[in-house]
Amino acid sequence: MKVAVIGCGTIATNQHIPAYMKNERTEIRYFCDILPERARAAAEKNGVGTVVTDYREVLRDPEVQAISVCTPNHMHAQISIDALRAGKDVLCEKPAARSYEEALAMQRAQHETGRILNIGVVNRFNDAVNMVKSFIDDGKLGEVYHVIAHFRAHRSIPGLGGPFTDKAIAGGGALIDWGVHYLDIVMYCCGDPAPVTVSGETYCRLGRDIRNYAYETMWAGPPKYDGVYDVDDSVSALIRTEGPVISVEGAWAQNIGPAETYIDFIGDKGGIRLDYGAKFTYYSSMPGGEHGALLELRPEFHMRNQFENEINAFADAVENRRRMPSHIDTFILTQRIMQAVYDSAEAHRELVLAGGRQ
């Protein structure tokens, strides 16, 4: 299966490309990046592929069956739509796009073409997340009525002044970059319940003075002192769905030291704390209240590489025309919730989501 990787930055070189290289069914035909040195470095490191700078050259090759879109967010929609209409299947990195409107355009193109469009919400292929989902589906938690998601860091704005902090490029900050994963885990584990109301506030505070911003980490750095910072460095939201209520507290940067990266699924029979990127603990009581005893269980199991799981599933979907859990039709709800949080924050009021669109 001939594939192409469009955008050869961090997520491509660290995750997508190694996963494709390990999959015996896929062959990387093209490495594409507007910076030719990045595409060239990827080709030289892996010993395969042709280097190009224009993604449309990839789309003109009839032998290319599938592509990974690993560009900055502002190019996700255009490249994905063009690829679908060129007859290619697409795995587009998260988020689908900068906005719900752009994501809807991507969804329409998928429906019109019938090609595959999956979004890179990789936690849907995480072994711990899938075990949590099975606990919920099997009724071990009873009715899950409240879910609490925390993704809070001390001072960790990525690449301050660069593409991550420019709304025109990224579409948002902490919510659309980190929060997308947490929200999507909640939606996936709880059966993708439809959102009903959303109330949120976002804050652009700590990174505004780029030159004087003191930080703990900056993985996409160094700072660009002449750059742009107009996105959220923290967010708070309450989302009512047709299933549980979802509480969200997130921050790229806060003036609190300890990091909090977990999701609590709270049910009337049991609860789970999922440590993000790691394993989970299940809390309940003995059946029938036997001995008045409480239970605390932390399952031990082997966790496979989630990106390899995702790429393997994508290759299988392309080959066998199977629908993946990360299909645009499921992810669109996560994108809608994020848009509603941003819109609620701008309006400073709760939004009621009706019918197909707010």
C-alpha positions in Angstrom: 0.0 0.0 0.0 1.6 3.3 -1.1 1.2 6.1 1.4 2.4 9.7 1.7 3.1 11.8 4.7 2.3 15.5 4.2 4.0 17.6 6.8 7.3 16.3 8.3 7.4 18.0 11.7 7.4 16.5 15.1 4.2 14.4 15.1 5.1 12.9 11.7 8.8 12.1 12.4 8.2 10.8 15.9 4.9 8.9 15.4 3.4 8.5 11.9 6.5 7.7 10.0 8.0 5.1 12.4 4.6 3.4 12.6 4.3 3.2 8.8 7.8 1.9 8.6 6.9 -0.9 11.1 3.8 -1.9 9.2 4.6 -4.5 6.6 1.6 -3.6 4.5 2.6 0.1 3.9 5.3 1.7 1.9 6.0 5.5 2.2 6.1 6.8 -1.4 6.4 10.5 -0.6 7.6 12.8 2.2 6.1 16.2 1.6 6.9 19.5 3.4 7.0 23.1 2.4 10.5 23.1 4.1 12.4 20.7 1.8 15.1 20.1 4.4 12.5 18.5 6.7 11.2 16.2 4.0 14.7 15.3 2.9 15.8 14.5 6.5 12.8 12.1 6.8 13.6 10.4 3.5 17.3 10.0 4.4 16.6 8.7 7.9 14.2 6.0 6.6 15.9 5.2 3.3 12.7 5.4 1.3 10.4 7.8 -0.5 10.5 10.8 -2.8 10.9 14.4 -1.4 8.3 16.9 -2.6 7.2 20.4 -1.4 3.8 20.6 -3.1 1.1 18.2 -1.7 -0.8 18.4 -5.0 2.1 16.5 -6.6 1.3 13.6 -4.2 -2.4 13.7 -5.1 -1.7 13.4 -8.8 0.1 10.0 -8.3 -2.5 7.3 -8.9 -0.5 4.7 -7.0 -0.8 6.6 -3.7 -3.8 5.1 -1.8 -3.6 6.9 1.5 -2.1 10.0 3.2 -1.3 11.2 6.7 -1.9 15.0 7.1 0.5 16.2 9.7 0.6 19.9 8.9 -0.3 22.8 11.2 -4.0 23.0 11.8 -4.8 25.7 9.3 -4.0 23.4 6.4 -5.9 20.3 7.7 -9.2 21.1 5.9 -7.8 22.1 2.5 -5.4 19.3 2.2 -7.8 16.6 3.4 -10.6 17.8 1.2 -8.3 17.9 -1.9 -7.1 14.4 -1.1 -10.6 13.0 -0.7 -11.6 14.5 -4.0 -8.4 13.0 -5.6 -9.6 9.6 -4.5 -7.2 9.2 -1.5 -8.0 7.9 2.0 -7.0 10.3 4.7 -5.7 10.1 8.3 -5.7 13.8 9.4 -4.0 14.7 12.7 -6.1 16.2 15.5 -8.0 18.5 15.6 -9.8 18.0 12.3 -9.6 21.7 11.7 -9.4 25.1 13.3 -13.2 25.4 13.6 -16.4 23.4 13.6 -17.3 24.9 10.2 -14.1 23.7 8.6 -14.6 20.2 10.1 -18.1 20.2 8.7 -16.7 20.9 5.2 -14.3 18.0 5.7 -17.2 15.7 6.7 -19.3 16.8 3.6 -16.3 16.0 1.4 -16.1 12.6 3.0 -19.8 11.9 2.5 -19.6 13.1 -1.2 -16.6 11.0 -2.1 -17.1 7.9 0.0 -13.4 7.9 0.8 -12.0 7.3 4.3 -11.5 10.3 6.6 -10.1 9.5 10.0 -9.0 12.1 12.6 -5.9 11.4 14.6 -7.5 11.2 18.1 -5.0 8.5 18.8 -6.3 7.7 22.3 -9.1 5.7 20.7 -6.4 3.2 20.0 -4.9 3.3 23.5 -5.1 0.0 25.3 -5.9 1.6 28.7 -8.6 3.8 27.2 -10.2 0.8 25.5 -10.2 -1.1 28.8 -11.9 1.8 30.5 -14.5 1.8 27.7 -15.1 -1.9 28.2 -15.6 -1.4 32.0 -18.2 1.2 31.2 -19.9 -0.8 28.5 -20.0 -3.9 30.7 -21.8 -1.9 33.4 -19.0 -2.0 36.0 -19.6 1.7 36.8 -23.4 1.6 36.5 -24.7 4.9 35.2 -21.8 7.2 34.4 -23.3 10.6 35.4 -20.3 12.9 35.7 -16.9 12.9 34.1 -14.1 15.3 35.2 -11.2 16.0 32.9 -8.1 17.8 34.1 -5.1 18.7 31.9 -3.2 21.3 33.8 0.5 22.2 33.6 2.6 24.8 35.4 4.1 26.9 32.6 4.3 24.8 29.4 3.1 26.9 26.5 4.6 25.2 23.4 6.7 27.4 21.1 5.5 30.7 22.4 5.1 33.1 19.5 5.1 30.3 16.9 2.3 28.4 15.1 0.9 26.8 18.3 0.0 30.2 19.7 -1.3 32.0 16.6 -5.1 31.6 16.4 -5.0 32.1 12.6 -2.9 29.0 12.3 -3.9 26.8 15.2 -7.5 27.9 15.8 -7.0 27.9 19.6 -4.6 27.1 22.3 -4.7 24.7 25.3 -8.2 23.5 24.5 -7.7 22.6 20.9 -4.2 21.3 21.4 -4.4 19.3 24.7 -8.1 19.4 25.5 -9.1 17.7 22.2 -7.5 14.5 23.5 -9.2 14.6 26.9 -12.6 15.5 25.5 -12.4 12.9 22.9 -11.5 10.2 25.4 -14.6 11.1 27.4 -16.8 11.1 24.3 -15.4 7.7 23.1 -15.6 5.9 26.4 -19.2 7.2 27.0 -20.5 6.3 23.6 -20.2 9.7 21.9 -23.2 11.3 23.6 -24.7 14.3 21.9 -23.9 17.6 23.6 -26.9 19.6 24.9 -25.5 22.7 26.6 -22.1 24.2 26.9 -20.7 26.9 29.2 -17.1 27.8 29.0 -14.4 30.5 29.7 -11.0 30.7 28.2 -8.1 32.9 29.3 -5.2 34.4 27.4 -3.1 35.7 30.2 0.3 34.3 31.0 1.9 34.3 27.5 0.9 37.7 26.4 4.2 39.3 27.4 6.4 36.9 25.3 9.7 38.4 26.1 9.2 38.3 29.9 7.4 34.9 30.1 9.2 32.6 32.5 8.6 29.0 31.7 9.2 25.5 32.9 9.2 23.7 29.6 8.7 24.7 26.0 8.9 21.7 23.8 8.0 23.5 20.5 10.3 26.4 21.4 12.3 28.5 21.5 10.2 31.6 21.9 9.7 33.9 18.9 9.8 37.3 20.5 8.3 38.9 17.4 5.6 36.3 17.1 1.9 36.1 18.0 0.2 35.0 21.2 -3.6 35.3 20.9 -4.9 31.9 22.1 -6.1 30.4 25.3 -3.5 29.3 27.9 -6.3 27.9 30.1 -9.9 26.9 29.9 -12.8 26.0 32.2 -16.0 24.4 30.9 -19.2 22.5 31.8 -20.8 20.4 29.1 -24.1 18.7 29.5 -24.7 15.8 27.2 -27.4 13.2 26.6 -25.2 11.1 28.8 -22.9 12.4 31.5 -22.1 15.9 32.5 -18.5 16.7 31.6 -16.4 19.1 33.7 -13.2 20.4 32.1 -10.2 22.3 33.7 -7.3 22.7 31.4 -4.1 24.9 31.2 -1.0 25.0 29.2 0.2 27.5 31.8 -1.0 28.3 35.3 0.6 29.8 38.4 0.2 26.5 40.2 3.1 24.0 40.2 1.7 20.5 40.3 0.5 19.1 37.0 -2.9 17.3 36.9 -3.4 15.0 33.9 -6.3 12.6 34.5 -9.9 11.8 33.7 -12.4 10.7 36.4 -15.4 8.6 35.3 -17.9 8.7 38.1 -20.8 6.2 38.1 -23.4 5.1 40.7 -21.8 1.6 41.0 -18.1 2.5 40.6 -15.6 5.0 39.3 -12.4 5.1 37.4 -9.5 7.5 37.4 -7.6 7.3 34.1 -4.1 8.7 34.3 -3.5 10.3 30.9 -1.1 8.3 28.8 -0.9 5.6 31.5 -3.1 3.1 33.3 -6.1 3.5 35.5 -7.6 2.7 38.9 -11.1 1.3 39.4 -13.1 2.1 42.6 -16.2 0.3 43.8 -17.6 -1.7 46.7 -18.1 -5.4 47.3 -21.2 -6.8 45.6 -24.3 -6.3 47.8 -22.2 -4.4 50.3 -20.6 -7.6 51.5 -18.5 -7.0 54.6 -19.0 -3.3 54.2 -15.8 -3.4 52.1 -14.6 -1.1 49.4 -12.6 -2.2 46.4 -9.7 -0.5 44.7 -8.3 -2.3 41.6 -5.4 -1.2 39.4 -5.2 -3.6 36.4 -1.7 -4.5 35.2 -1.4 -5.2 31.5 0.9 -4.6 28.5 0.3 -1.3 26.7 1.1 -1.3 23.0 2.2 1.8 21.2 -1.0 3.7 20.4 0.3 5.3 17.3 1.3 2.0 15.9 -2.2 0.7 16.8 -3.7 3.7 15.0 -1.6 3.3 11.8 -2.2 -0.4 11.7 -6.0 0.2 12.0 -5.8 2.8 9.3 -4.0 0.5 6.9 -6.6 -2.2 7.6 -9.4 0.3 7.0 -8.0 1.3 3.7 -7.4 -2.3 2.6 -10.7 -3.7 3.8 -12.9 -0.6 3.7 -13.7 -0.7 7.4 -15.0 2.1 9.5 -12.6 3.2 12.4 -13.6 4.6 15.8 -11.9 7.9 14.7 -14.1 8.4 11.7 -15.0 12.1 11.0 -18.6 11.3 11.8 -17.8 10.4 15.4 -15.0 13.0 15.9 -17.3 15.8 14.7 -19.0 15.9 18.1 -15.7 16.6 19.8 -15.0 19.4 17.4 -18.5 20.8 18.0 -18.0 20.8 21.7 -14.7 22.7 21.4 -16.2 25.2 19.1 -19.1 25.7 21.6 -16.7 26.3 24.5 -14.9 29.0 22.5 -18.2 30.5 21.4 -19.5 30.4 24.9 -16.4 32.1 26.2 -16.6 34.8 23.7 -20.3 35.5 24.5 -19.8 34.9 28.3 -23.0 32.8 28.5 -24.2 29.2 28.2 -25.0 28.0 24.7 -27.9 25.5 24.0 -27.0 23.2 21.1 -30.0 22.2 19.0 -30.5 19.8 16.2 -27.6 19.4 13.7 -25.9 22.7 14.4 -25.8 25.3 17.2 
